[in-house]
Amino acid sequence: MKGLGYIGAFIGGALVGAAVGVLAAPEKGKETRAKISDTVNDFLRKHNIKLNRKDVGDLVDDLEVAAD
């Protein structure tokens, strides 16, 4: 069970790192948010995690706030 915590922390860190990297890119905010949303959707689909569109949008917004 402890190993799952490490894996979750690694995945969470990777997502936050990717979000910060995308947010630091010189693009418009709308394009950046769309890119983050697409990346999160791809990750969730790859790992068979079910979230609705609103939950994904909330997650992207939370990542954006955390990166600021």
Distance bins in CASP14 RR format, pairs under 12 A and 6 or more apart:
PFRMAT RR
TARGET T0000
AUTHOR 0000-0000-0000
RMODE 2
METHOD distances of the structure
MODEL  1
1 7 0 0 0 0 0 1 0 0 0 0 0
1 8 0 0 0 0 0 1 0 0 0 0 0
2 8 0 0 0 0 0 1 0 0 0 0 0
2 9 0 0 0 0 0 1 0 0 0 0 0
3 9 0 0 0 0 1 0 0 0 0 0 0
3 10 0 0 0 0 1 0 0 0 0 0 0
3 11 0 0 0 0 0 1 0 0 0 0 0
4 10 0 0 0 0 0 1 0 0 0 0 0
4 11 0 0 0 0 0 1 0 0 0 0 0
5 11 0 0 0 0 1 0 0 0 0 0 0
5 12 0 0 0 0 0 1 0 0 0 0 0
5 13 0 0 0 0 0 1 0 0 0 0 0
6 12 0 0 0 0 0 1 0 0 0 0 0
6 13 0 0 0 0 0 1 0 0 0 0 0
7 13 0 0 0 0 0 1 0 0 0 0 0
7 14 0 0 0 0 0 1 0 0 0 0 0
7 47 0 0 0 0 0 1 0 0 0 0 0
8 14 0 0 0 0 1 0 0 0 0 0 0
8 15 0 0 0 0 1 0 0 0 0 0 0
8 16 0 0 0 0 0 1 0 0 0 0 0
8 47 0 0 0 0 0 1 0 0 0 0 0
8 49 0 0 0 0 0 1 0 0 0 0 0
9 15 0 0 0 0 0 1 0 0 0 0 0
9 16 0 0 0 0 0 1 0 0 0 0 0
10 16 0 0 0 0 0 1 0 0 0 0 0
10 17 0 0 0 0 0 1 0 0 0 0 0
11 17 0 0 0 0 0 1 0 0 0 0 0
11 18 0 0 0 0 0 1 0 0 0 0 0
11 40 0 0 0 0 0 1 0 0 0 0 0
11 43 0 0 0 0 1 0 0 0 0 0 0
11 44 0 0 0 0 0 1 0 0 0 0 0
11 46 0 0 0 0 0 1 0 0 0 0 0
11 47 0 0 0 0 1 0 0 0 0 0 0
11 49 0 0 0 0 0 1 0 0 0 0 0
12 18 0 0 0 0 1 0 0 0 0 0 0
12 19 0 0 0 0 1 0 0 0 0 0 0
12 20 0 0 0 0 0 1 0 0 0 0 0
12 40 0 0 0 0 0 1 0 0 0 0 0
12 43 0 0 0 0 1 0 0 0 0 0 0
12 47 0 0 0 0 0 1 0 0 0 0 0
12 59 0 0 0 0 0 1 0 0 0 0 0
12 62 0 0 0 0 0 1 0 0 0 0 0
12 63 0 0 0 0 1 0 0 0 0 0 0
12 66 0 0 0 0 0 1 0 0 0 0 0
13 19 0 0 0 0 1 0 0 0 0 0 0
13 20 0 0 0 0 1 0 0 0 0 0 0
13 43 0 0 0 0 0 1 0 0 0 0 0
13 63 0 0 0 0 0 1 0 0 0 0 0
13 66 0 0 0 0 0 1 0 0 0 0 0
13 67 0 0 0 0 0 1 0 0 0 0 0
14 20 0 0 0 0 0 1 0 0 0 0 0
14 21 0 0 0 0 0 1 0 0 0 0 0
14 39 0 0 0 0 0 1 0 0 0 0 0
14 40 0 0 0 0 0 1 0 0 0 0 0
14 43 0 0 0 0 1 0 0 0 0 0 0
14 47 0 0 0 0 0 1 0 0 0 0 0
14 63 0 0 0 0 0 1 0 0 0 0 0
15 21 0 0 0 0 0 1 0 0 0 0 0
15 22 0 0 0 0 0 1 0 0 0 0 0
15 36 0 0 0 0 1 0 0 0 0 0 0
15 39 0 0 0 0 1 0 0 0 0 0 0
15 40 1 0 0 1 0 0 0 0 0 0 0
15 42 0 0 0 0 0 1 0 0 0 0 0
15 43 1 0 0 1 0 0 0 0 0 0 0
15 44 0 0 0 0 0 1 0 0 0 0 0
15 47 0 0 0 0 0 1 0 0 0 0 0
15 49 0 0 0 0 0 1 0 0 0 0 0
15 56 0 0 0 0 0 1 0 0 0 0 0
15 59 0 0 0 0 1 0 0 0 0 0 0
15 60 0 0 0 0 0 1 0 0 0 0 0
15 62 0 0 0 0 0 1 0 0 0 0 0
15 63 1 0 0 1 0 0 0 0 0 0 0
15 66 0 0 0 0 0 1 0 0 0 0 0
15 67 0 0 0 0 0 1 0 0 0 0 0
16 22 0 0 0 0 0 1 0 0 0 0 0
16 23 0 0 0 0 0 1 0 0 0 0 0
16 36 0 0 0 0 0 1 0 0 0 0 0
16 39 0 0 0 0 0 1 0 0 0 0 0
16 40 0 0 0 0 0 1 0 0 0 0 0
16 59 0 0 0 0 0 1 0 0 0 0 0
16 60 0 0 0 0 0 1 0 0 0 0 0
16 62 0 0 0 0 1 0 0 0 0 0 0
16 63 1 0 0 1 0 0 0 0 0 0 0
16 64 0 0 0 0 0 1 0 0 0 0 0
16 65 0 0 0 0 0 1 0 0 0 0 0
16 66 1 0 0 1 0 0 0 0 0 0 0
16 67 1 0 0 1 0 0 0 0 0 0 0
17 23 0 0 0 0 1 0 0 0 0 0 0
17 24 0 0 0 0 1 0 0 0 0 0 0
17 36 0 0 0 0 0 1 0 0 0 0 0
17 39 0 0 0 0 0 1 0 0 0 0 0
17 63 0 0 0 0 1 0 0 0 0 0 0
17 66 0 0 0 0 1 0 0 0 0 0 0
17 67 0 0 0 0 1 0 0 0 0 0 0
18 24 0 0 0 0 0 1 0 0 0 0 0
18 25 0 0 0 0 0 1 0 0 0 0 0
18 32 0 0 0 0 0 1 0 0 0 0 0
18 35 0 0 0 0 1 0 0 0 0 0 0
18 36 0 0 0 0 1 0 0 0 0 0 0
18 38 0 0 0 0 0 1 0 0 0 0 0
18 39 1 0 0 1 0 0 0 0 0 0 0
18 40 0 0 0 0 1 0 0 0 0 0 0
18 42 0 0 0 0 0 1 0 0 0 0 0
18 43 0 0 0 0 1 0 0 0 0 0 0
18 60 0 0 0 0 0 1 0 0 0 0 0
18 63 0 0 0 0 1 0 0 0 0 0 0
18 67 0 0 0 0 0 1 0 0 0 0 0
19 25 0 0 0 0 0 1 0 0 0 0 0
19 32 0 0 0 0 1 0 0 0 0 0 0
19 33 0 0 0 0 0 1 0 0 0 0 0
19 35 0 0 0 0 1 0 0 0 0 0 0
19 36 1 0 1 0 0 0 0 0 0 0 0
19 37 0 0 0 0 0 1 0 0 0 0 0
19 39 1 0 0 1 0 0 0 0 0 0 0
19 40 0 0 0 0 1 0 0 0 0 0 0
19 43 0 0 0 0 0 1 0 0 0 0 0
19 59 0 0 0 0 1 0 0 0 0 0 0
19 60 1 0 0 1 0 0 0 0 0 0 0
19 61 0 0 0 0 0 1 0 0 0 0 0
19 62 0 0 0 0 1 0 0 0 0 0 0
19 63 1 0 1 0 0 0 0 0 0 0 0
19 64 1 0 0 1 0 0 0 0 0 0 0
19 65 0 0 0 0 0 1 0 0 0 0 0
19 66 1 0 0 1 0 0 0 0 0 0 0
19 67 1 0 1 0 0 0 0 0 0 0 0
19 68 0 0 0 0 0 1 0 0 0 0 0
20 32 0 0 0 0 0 1 0 0 0 0 0
20 36 0 0 0 0 0 1 0 0 0 0 0
20 63 0 0 0 0 1 0 0 0 0 0 0
20 64 0 0 0 0 1 0 0 0 0 0 0
20 65 0 0 0 0 0 1 0 0 0 0 0
20 66 0 0 0 0 1 0 0 0 0 0 0
20 67 1 0 1 0 0 0 0 0 0 0 0
20 68 0 0 0 0 1 0 0 0 0 0 0
21 27 0 0 0 0 0 1 0 0 0 0 0
21 32 0 0 0 0 1 0 0 0 0 0 0
21 35 0 0 0 0 0 1 0 0 0 0 0
21 36 0 0 0 0 1 0 0 0 0 0 0
21 39 0 0 0 0 0 1 0 0 0 0 0
21 63 0 0 0 0 0 1 0 0 0 0 0
21 64 0 0 0 0 0 1 0 0 0 0 0
21 67 0 0 0 0 1 0 0 0 0 0 0
22 29 0 0 0 0 0 1 0 0 0 0 0
22 31 0 0 0 0 1 0 0 0 0 0 0
22 32 1 0 1 0 0 0 0 0 0 0 0
22 33 0 0 0 0 1 0 0 0 0 0 0
22 34 0 0 0 0 0 1 0 0 0 0 0
22 35 1 0 1 0 0 0 0 0 0 0 0
22 36 1 0 1 0 0 0 0 0 0 0 0
22 37 0 0 0 0 0 1 0 0 0 0 0
22 38 0 0 0 0 0 1 0 0 0 0 0
22 39 1 0 0 1 0 0 0 0 0 0 0
22 40 0 0 0 0 0 1 0 0 0 0 0
22 60 0 0 0 0 0 1 0 0 0 0 0
22 63 0 0 0 0 1 0 0 0 0 0 0
22 64 0 0 0 0 1 0 0 0 0 0 0
22 67 0 0 0 0 1 0 0 0 0 0 0
23 29 0 0 0 0 1 0 0 0 0 0 0
23 31 0 0 0 0 0 1 0 0 0 0 0
23 32 1 0 1 0 0 0 0 0 0 0 0
23 33 0 0 0 0 1 0 0 0 0 0 0
23 35 0 0 0 0 1 0 0 0 0 0 0
23 36 1 0 0 1 0 0 0 0 0 0 0
23 39 0 0 0 0 0 1 0 0 0 0 0
23 60 0 0 0 0 0 1 0 0 0 0 0
23 61 0 0 0 0 0 1 0 0 0 0 0
23 63 0 0 0 0 1 0 0 0 0 0 0
23 64 1 0 0 1 0 0 0 0 0 0 0
23 65 0 0 0 0 0 1 0 0 0 0 0
23 66 0 0 0 0 1 0 0 0 0 0 0
23 67 1 0 1 0 0 0 0 0 0 0 0
23 68 1 0 0 1 0 0 0 0 0 0 0
24 32 0 0 0 0 1 0 0 0 0 0 0
24 36 0 0 0 0 0 1 0 0 0 0 0
24 64 0 0 0 0 0 1 0 0 0 0 0
24 67 0 0 0 0 1 0 0 0 0 0 0
24 68 0 0 0 0 0 1 0 0 0 0 0
25 31 0 0 0 0 1 0 0 0 0 0 0
25 32 1 0 0 1 0 0 0 0 0 0 0
25 33 0 0 0 0 0 1 0 0 0 0 0
25 35 0 0 0 0 1 0 0 0 0 0 0
25 36 0 0 0 0 0 1 0 0 0 0 0
25 67 0 0 0 0 0 1 0 0 0 0 0
26 32 0 0 0 0 1 0 0 0 0 0 0
27 33 0 0 0 0 1 0 0 0 0 0 0
27 34 0 0 0 0 1 0 0 0 0 0 0
27 35 1 0 0 1 0 0 0 0 0 0 0
27 36 0 0 0 0 0 1 0 0 0 0 0
28 34 0 0 0 0 1 0 0 0 0 0 0
28 35 0 0 0 0 0 1 0 0 0 0 0
29 35 0 0 0 0 1 0 0 0 0 0 0
29 36 0 0 0 0 1 0 0 0 0 0 0
29 37 0 0 0 0 0 1 0 0 0 0 0
29 60 0 0 0 0 0 1 0 0 0 0 0
29 64 0 0 0 0 1 0 0 0 0 0 0
30 36 0 0 0 0 0 1 0 0 0 0 0
30 37 0 0 0 0 0 1 0 0 0 0 0
30 64 0 0 0 0 0 1 0 0 0 0 0
31 37 0 0 0 0 0 1 0 0 0 0 0
31 38 0 0 0 0 0 1 0 0 0 0 0
32 38 0 0 0 0 0 1 0 0 0 0 0
32 39 0 0 0 0 0 1 0 0 0 0 0
32 60 0 0 0 0 1 0 0 0 0 0 0
32 63 0 0 0 0 0 1 0 0 0 0 0
32 64 0 0 0 0 1 0 0 0 0 0 0
32 67 0 0 0 0 0 1 0 0 0 0 0
33 39 0 0 0 0 0 1 0 0 0 0 0
33 40 0 0 0 0 0 1 0 0 0 0 0
33 56 0 0 0 0 0 1 0 0 0 0 0
33 57 0 0 0 0 1 0 0 0 0 0 0
33 59 0 0 0 0 0 1 0 0 0 0 0
33 60 1 0 0 1 0 0 0 0 0 0 0
33 61 0 0 0 0 1 0 0 0 0 0 0
33 63 0 0 0 0 1 0 0 0 0 0 0
33 64 1 0 0 1 0 0 0 0 0 0 0
33 65 0 0 0 0 0 1 0 0 0 0 0
33 67 0 0 0 0 0 1 0 0 0 0 0
34 40 0 0 0 0 0 1 0 0 0 0 0
34 41 0 0 0 0 0 1 0 0 0 0 0
34 56 0 0 0 0 0 1 0 0 0 0 0
34 57 0 0 0 0 0 1 0 0 0 0 0
34 60 0 0 0 0 1 0 0 0 0 0 0
35 41 0 0 0 0 0 1 0 0 0 0 0
35 42 0 0 0 0 0 1 0 0 0 0 0
35 60 0 0 0 0 1 0 0 0 0 0 0
35 63 0 0 0 0 0 1 0 0 0 0 0
35 64 0 0 0 0 0 1 0 0 0 0 0
36 42 0 0 0 0 0 1 0 0 0 0 0
36 43 0 0 0 0 0 1 0 0 0 0 0
36 56 0 0 0 0 1 0 0 0 0 0 0
36 57 0 0 0 0 1 0 0 0 0 0 0
36 59 0 0 0 0 1 0 0 0 0 0 0
36 60 1 0 1 0 0 0 0 0 0 0 0
36 61 0 0 0 0 1 0 0 0 0 0 0
36 62 0 0 0 0 0 1 0 0 0 0 0
36 63 1 0 0 1 0 0 0 0 0 0 0
36 64 1 0 0 1 0 0 0 0 0 0 0
36 66 0 0 0 0 0 1 0 0 0 0 0
36 67 0 0 0 0 1 0 0 0 0 0 0
37 43 0 0 0 0 0 1 0 0 0 0 0
37 44 0 0 0 0 0 1 0 0 0 0 0
37 51 0 0 0 0 0 1 0 0 0 0 0
37 53 0 0 0 0 1 0 0 0 0 0 0
37 54 0 0 0 0 0 1 0 0 0 0 0
37 55 0 0 0 0 0 1 0 0 0 0 0
37 56 1 0 0 1 0 0 0 0 0 0 0
37 57 1 0 0 1 0 0 0 0 0 0 0
37 58 0 0 0 0 0 1 0 0 0 0 0
37 59 0 0 0 0 1 0 0 0 0 0 0
37 60 1 0 1 0 0 0 0 0 0 0 0
37 61 0 0 0 0 1 0 0 0 0 0 0
37 63 0 0 0 0 1 0 0 0 0 0 0
37 64 0 0 0 0 0 1 0 0 0 0 0
38 44 0 0 0 0 0 1 0 0 0 0 0
38 45 0 0 0 0 0 1 0 0 0 0 0
38 56 0 0 0 0 1 0 0 0 0 0 0
38 57 0 0 0 0 0 1 0 0 0 0 0
38 60 0 0 0 0 1 0 0 0 0 0 0
39 45 0 0 0 0 0 1 0 0 0 0 0
39 46 0 0 0 0 0 1 0 0 0 0 0
39 56 0 0 0 0 0 1 0 0 0 0 0
39 59 0 0 0 0 0 1 0 0 0 0 0
39 60 0 0 0 0 1 0 0 0 0 0 0
39 63 0 0 0 0 0 1 0 0 0 0 0
40 46 0 0 0 0 0 1 0 0 0 0 0
40 47 0 0 0 0 0 1 0 0 0 0 0
40 49 0 0 0 0 1 0 0 0 0 0 0
40 51 0 0 0 0 1 0 0 0 0 0 0
40 53 0 0 0 0 0 1 0 0 0 0 0
40 55 0 0 0 0 1 0 0 0 0 0 0
40 56 1 0 1 0 0 0 0 0 0 0 0
40 57 0 0 0 0 1 0 0 0 0 0 0
40 58 0 0 0 0 0 1 0 0 0 0 0
40 59 1 0 0 1 0 0 0 0 0 0 0
40 60 1 0 0 1 0 0 0 0 0 0 0
40 61 0 0 0 0 0 1 0 0 0 0 0
40 62 0 0 0 0 0 1 0 0 0 0 0
40 63 0 0 0 0 1 0 0 0 0 0 0
40 64 0 0 0 0 0 1 0 0 0 0 0
41 47 0 0 0 0 0 1 0 0 0 0 0
41 49 0 0 0 0 0 1 0 0 0 0 0
41 50 0 0 0 0 0 1 0 0 0 0 0
41 51 0 0 0 0 1 0 0 0 0 0 0
41 52 0 0 0 0 0 1 0 0 0 0 0
41 53 0 0 0 0 1 0 0 0 0 0 0
41 55 0 0 0 0 0 1 0 0 0 0 0
41 56 1 0 0 1 0 0 0 0 0 0 0
41 57 0 0 0 0 1 0 0 0 0 0 0
41 59 0 0 0 0 0 1 0 0 0 0 0
41 60 0 0 0 0 1 0 0 0 0 0 0
42 49 0 0 0 0 0 1 0 0 0 0 0
42 56 0 0 0 0 0 1 0 0 0 0 0
43 49 1 0 0 1 0 0 0 0 0 0 0
43 51 0 0 0 0 0 1 0 0 0 0 0
43 56 0 0 0 0 0 1 0 0 0 0 0
43 59 0 0 0 0 0 1 0 0 0 0 0
43 60 0 0 0 0 0 1 0 0 0 0 0
43 63 0 0 0 0 0 1 0 0 0 0 0
44 50 1 0 0 1 0 0 0 0 0 0 0
44 51 1 0 1 0 0 0 0 0 0 0 0
44 52 0 0 0 0 0 1 0 0 0 0 0
44 53 0 0 0 0 0 1 0 0 0 0 0
44 55 0 0 0 0 1 0 0 0 0 0 0
44 56 1 0 0 1 0 0 0 0 0 0 0
44 57 0 0 0 0 0 1 0 0 0 0 0
44 59 0 0 0 0 1 0 0 0 0 0 0
44 60 0 0 0 0 0 1 0 0 0 0 0
45 51 0 0 0 0 0 1 0 0 0 0 0
45 56 0 0 0 0 0 1 0 0 0 0 0
49 55 0 0 0 0 0 1 0 0 0 0 0
49 56 0 0 0 0 0 1 0 0 0 0 0
49 59 0 0 0 0 0 1 0 0 0 0 0
50 56 0 0 0 0 0 1 0 0 0 0 0
51 57 0 0 0 0 1 0 0 0 0 0 0
51 58 0 0 0 0 1 0 0 0 0 0 0
51 59 1 0 0 1 0 0 0 0 0 0 0
51 60 0 0 0 0 0 1 0 0 0 0 0
52 58 0 0 0 0 1 0 0 0 0 0 0
52 59 0 0 0 0 0 1 0 0 0 0 0
53 59 0 0 0 0 0 1 0 0 0 0 0
53 60 0 0 0 0 0 1 0 0 0 0 0
54 60 0 0 0 0 0 1 0 0 0 0 0
54 61 0 0 0 0 0 1 0 0 0 0 0
55 61 0 0 0 0 0 1 0 0 0 0 0
55 62 0 0 0 0 0 1 0 0 0 0 0
56 62 0 0 0 0 0 1 0 0 0 0 0
56 63 0 0 0 0 0 1 0 0 0 0 0
57 63 0 0 0 0 1 0 0 0 0 0 0
57 64 0 0 0 0 1 0 0 0 0 0 0
58 64 0 0 0 0 0 1 0 0 0 0 0
58 65 0 0 0 0 0 1 0 0 0 0 0
59 65 0 0 0 0 0 1 0 0 0 0 0
59 66 0 0 0 0 0 1 0 0 0 0 0
60 66 0 0 0 0 0 1 0 0 0 0 0
60 67 0 0 0 0 0 1 0 0 0 0 0
61 67 0 0 0 0 0 1 0 0 0 0 0
61 68 0 0 0 0 0 1 0 0 0 0 0
62 68 0 0 0 0 0 1 0 0 0 0 0
END
